[in-house]
Amino acid sequence: MLKMICCIAADILALIYLIWPFDIVPDIMPVVGFMDDLIAILAAVAFTIKMVRDRFKDSVNKNRTVYKD
């Protein structure tokens, strides 16, 4: 449960960083300005995918042991 809360918090923080007017690299720079936003979003999505996949694997393994007996 704590992992899912952290996952949701990471997604929300990434979205806030995306719309926040103050970035590490200002968005007025042509390409580099949007790269930090893209990296933040991709990191949050990768973290979410990993957490969902791990939770799904745990659920499948738990159900598999229940049905084996």
Backbone as CSV, one residue per row, in Angstrom:
resi,resn,N_x,N_y,N_z,CA_x,CA_y,CA_z,C_x,C_y,C_z
1,MET,0.829,-1.197,0.000,0.000,0.000,0.000,0.869,1.255,0.000
2,LEU,1.953,1.231,0.772,2.843,2.376,0.835,3.519,2.624,-0.511
3,LYS,3.839,1.543,-1.233,4.460,1.694,-2.547,3.514,2.378,-3.521
4,MET,2.243,2.042,-3.455,1.277,2.663,-4.358,1.078,4.141,-4.022
5,ILE,1.118,4.474,-2.744,1.007,5.881,-2.343,2.211,6.663,-2.847
6,CYS,3.396,6.063,-2.735,4.606,6.711,-3.252,4.532,6.872,-4.765
7,CYS,3.971,5.888,-5.424,3.820,5.929,-6.880,2.887,7.058,-7.298
8,ILE,1.769,7.183,-6.633,0.819,8.248,-6.933,1.432,9.609,-6.612
9,ALA,2.160,9.693,-5.513,2.813,10.952,-5.139,3.865,11.347,-6.184
10,ALA,4.622,10.374,-6.687,5.626,10.673,-7.715,4.963,11.182,-8.986
11,ASP,3.842,10.589,-9.361,3.126,11.050,-10.549,2.591,12.472,-10.364
12,ILE,2.033,12.739,-9.214,1.495,14.075,-8.943,2.611,15.111,-8.921
13,LEU,3.727,14.773,-8.290,4.859,15.702,-8.245,5.434,15.949,-9.637
14,ALA,5.466,14.927,-10.472,5.956,15.117,-11.840,5.027,16.041,-12.621
15,LEU,3.724,15.890,-12.435,2.784,16.780,-13.120,2.886,18.211,-12.610
16,ILE,3.085,18.355,-11.308,3.265,19.698,-10.755,4.531,20.328,-11.312
17,TYR,5.612,19.538,-11.414,6.859,20.054,-11.978,6.668,20.465,-13.433
18,LEU,5.826,19.722,-14.136,5.588,20.031,-15.549,4.900,21.379,-15.712
19,ILE,3.940,21.701,-14.852,3.205,22.963,-15.008,3.786,24.106,-14.179
20,TRP,4.723,23.802,-13.294,5.334,24.835,-12.455,6.149,25.782,-13.324
21,PRO,6.018,27.085,-13.144,6.733,28.015,-14.026,8.249,28.069,-13.778
22,PHE,8.718,27.600,-12.631,10.143,27.637,-12.322,10.716,26.236,-12.465
23,ASP,11.584,26.051,-13.433,12.212,24.763,-13.680,13.697,24.844,-13.373
24,ILE,14.333,23.682,-13.397,15.789,23.658,-13.272,16.397,24.336,-14.489
25,VAL,15.881,24.000,-15.657,16.294,24.633,-16.907,15.056,25.355,-17.463
26,PRO,15.126,26.663,-17.668,13.950,27.407,-18.139,13.437,26.881,-19.478
27,ASP,12.117,26.914,-19.640,11.489,26.400,-20.853,11.694,27.309,-22.063
28,ILE,12.208,28.506,-21.857,12.416,29.402,-22.997,13.617,28.980,-23.840
29,MET,14.452,28.096,-23.302,15.560,27.555,-24.097,14.964,26.535,-25.063
30,PRO,15.316,26.582,-26.333,14.602,25.815,-27.363,14.388,24.331,-27.079
31,VAL,15.402,23.539,-26.929,15.228,22.096,-26.765,15.513,21.667,-25.339
32,VAL,16.549,22.204,-24.789,17.004,21.789,-23.463,15.988,22.145,-22.387
33,GLY,15.243,23.197,-22.599,14.263,23.647,-21.614,13.152,22.643,-21.360
34,PHE,12.770,21.918,-22.389,11.702,20.941,-22.220,12.227,19.551,-21.875
35,MET,13.530,19.359,-21.999,14.099,18.042,-21.709,13.965,17.685,-20.229
36,ASP,14.134,18.634,-19.328,14.009,18.317,-17.906,12.562,17.952,-17.558
37,ASP,11.599,18.599,-18.218,10.195,18.227,-18.015,9.940,16.812,-18.524
38,LEU,10.483,16.511,-19.687,10.310,15.183,-20.268,10.950,14.113,-19.396
39,ILE,12.117,14.399,-18.867,12.801,13.437,-17.995,11.995,13.195,-16.720
40,ALA,11.432,14.242,-16.143,10.629,14.091,-14.925,9.396,13.231,-15.188
41,ILE,8.714,13.484,-16.307,7.521,12.702,-16.638,7.882,11.254,-16.939
42,LEU,8.936,11.034,-17.724,9.342,9.662,-18.054,9.785,8.885,-16.823
43,ALA,10.464,9.545,-15.904,10.875,8.867,-14.668,9.661,8.471,-13.834
44,ALA,8.680,9.345,-13.752,7.468,9.027,-12.988,6.687,7.895,-13.646
45,VAL,6.598,7.902,-14.967,5.889,6.838,-15.679,6.624,5.512,-15.520
46,ALA,7.946,5.530,-15.623,8.723,4.299,-15.444,8.558,3.747,-14.029
47,PHE,8.552,4.622,-13.036,8.357,4.208,-11.651,6.966,3.599,-11.469
48,THR,5.962,4.225,-12.084,4.593,3.715,-11.985,4.470,2.352,-12.649
49,ILE,5.042,2.201,-13.827,4.989,0.912,-14.524,5.661,-0.170,-13.707
50,LYS,6.803,0.136,-13.111,7.512,-0.852,-12.296,6.681,-1.256,-11.081
51,MET,6.065,-0.301,-10.421,5.265,-0.616,-9.249,4.029,-1.440,-9.615
52,VAL,3.365,-1.082,-10.697,2.175,-1.822,-11.115,2.564,-3.239,-11.531
53,ARG,3.666,-3.369,-12.261,4.119,-4.685,-12.696,4.484,-5.560,-11.503
54,ASP,5.194,-4.996,-10.532,5.553,-5.765,-9.335,4.311,-6.185,-8.553
55,ARG,3.371,-5.284,-8.437,2.141,-5.612,-7.708,1.342,-6.685,-8.446
56,PHE,1.307,-6.608,-9.770,0.608,-7.608,-10.567,1.285,-8.974,-10.430
57,LYS,2.619,-8.989,-10.483,3.346,-10.252,-10.324,3.095,-10.866,-8.952
58,ASP,3.097,-10.045,-7.907,2.816,-10.542,-6.562,1.412,-11.122,-6.483
59,SER,0.451,-10.455,-7.108,-0.924,-10.938,-7.096,-1.048,-12.263,-7.840
60,VAL,-0.395,-12.376,-8.981,-0.447,-13.615,-9.752,0.216,-14.745,-8.979
61,ASN,1.362,-14.469,-8.382,2.051,-15.506,-7.619,1.242,-15.944,-6.405
62,LYS,0.571,-15.012,-5.758,-0.258,-15.366,-4.604,-1.437,-16.218,-5.039
63,ASN,-2.071,-15.871,-6.139,-3.197,-16.656,-6.646,-2.737,-18.017,-7.150
64,ARG,-1.555,-18.073,-7.722,-1.038,-19.324,-8.226,-0.799,-20.322,-7.080
65,THR,-0.308,-19.843,-5.946,-0.069,-20.737,-4.820,-1.383,-21.168,-4.184
66,VAL,-2.388,-20.312,-4.247,-3.703,-20.682,-3.689,-4.326,-21.798,-4.516
67,TYR,-4.241,-21.713,-5.840,-4.873,-22.701,-6.700,-4.077,-24.006,-6.804
68,LYS,-2.789,-24.000,-6.479,-1.996,-25.214,-6.523,-2.394,-26.191,-5.439
69,ASP,-2.779,-25.694,-4.298,-3.076,-26.573,-3.159,-4.332,-27.322,-3.306
